[in-house]
Amino acid sequence: MITLDALKQYGANTAEGLARCLKNETFYLRMVGMALADKNFDKLKEAMDAGDARAAFSAAHALKGSIGNVSLTPIYEPVCELTELLRGKDAPVPGAEALAERIMAAREKALSL
């Protein structure tokens, strides 16, 4: 089970995330779980594997919102970078694959907390 202490050690800005959840720890931790289960992680991987920059942008942009709301910084930062890198692109973009891999690795680490 994910705890506030584990999230802090992971690098999440728990104070910011808790503030968005009205300082309700139970609600915040539930929202973290929902964010980590977001189907857009799968959509991002599928789009990257297919070389579909538009679909990858869409998935990354959605993740930017859900992950940003709970302040999961280790995922949020590369998601923001990827979103901007893919904005307005139709074809695969150099560097996008490495960012997607960082996102997935950071998610896996968070899921293991």
N, C-alpha and C positions, 0 to 999 in steps of 0.2 A: 504494500500500500504506500502510495506517495505521501510524504509528509512535507511540512513547510521547511524543516531543516534540510531534508534531502534536496528539495528544490533550490534552496539557497546555495548549498554546496555545488549543485549542478550549474549555477550561474543565473538562475531566474531572478528577476527583480520582484520578489514576493511582496514587498511593501506596496509597490505600484499596482500589482495584480490584485492584492487584497483591497486596496482602496477602490478599485473599479467594481469590486464585489461587496461594497458597503462594509468592509472589514469582517465579513462572515466567512470564517475559515472553511467550514463545511461546504458552502456554496463555491468558494474559490477552488477548492480541491476537486469538486465535481466538474467545474468548468475546465480545469486543467485536463482531467480525464477525457472530457468530450473533445477538447482541442486536439489532443494526441490521437484520438480515434477518427479525426476528420477524414472523410473519404477523398479529399483533395490531395492527400499524400499519394494515394494510389493513382489518382488521375495525373498527378505530376510525373510520377515514374513512367506511366504508360505513354504520356505525351513525349517525354524525353526519349524513351526507347524508340518511338515512332518518328522522331525528328520533327514533331509538330510544335513549332514555337508559339503559335497562337493559343493552342490548348494548354501548353505548359505555362504561358503567361497567365491565363485565366485561373488555373489551379494555384499558381504561386500567389496571385493577387488575393484569392480567397483565403489562402493560408495566412497571408500577411495580416488580415483582419482577425481571424480566430486565434492565432498564436500571439499576436500583438496584444489582444485584449487581456490575456492572462500573463503577459510579460515573460514569456519563455525566451529570453534573450539569445541563448545559443542556437535556437532555431530561427528566431525572428530576424537576426542580422543577415544570415545568408539568404533568407527568403526575400528580404528587402532588396538585397543586391541582385538576386535573380530576377525579381519583378522588373527592376529598372533596366537590366540588361536585355530582357526580352520585350520590353514595351515597344509596340509598333513593328515588331519583326515577324517575318513570314517563314524564314528558313532557320536551320540550326545556327546557333551563335557560339563562337569560340569562348570557352570558359564557362558556359552554361552547365555542361555536364558535371564539372568539378563542384560547382555550387550545389547542384541537385544532390550529389553524393554527400556533401557536408550536411545538407538538410536531413537526409535520410539517416545518416550516422548520428546526428544530434537527437533525432526523434527516437531512434533505437536506444540510445543512452538514457533518455528521459523515461522511456517505457520500462527500463530495467530498474528504475529507482524503487 
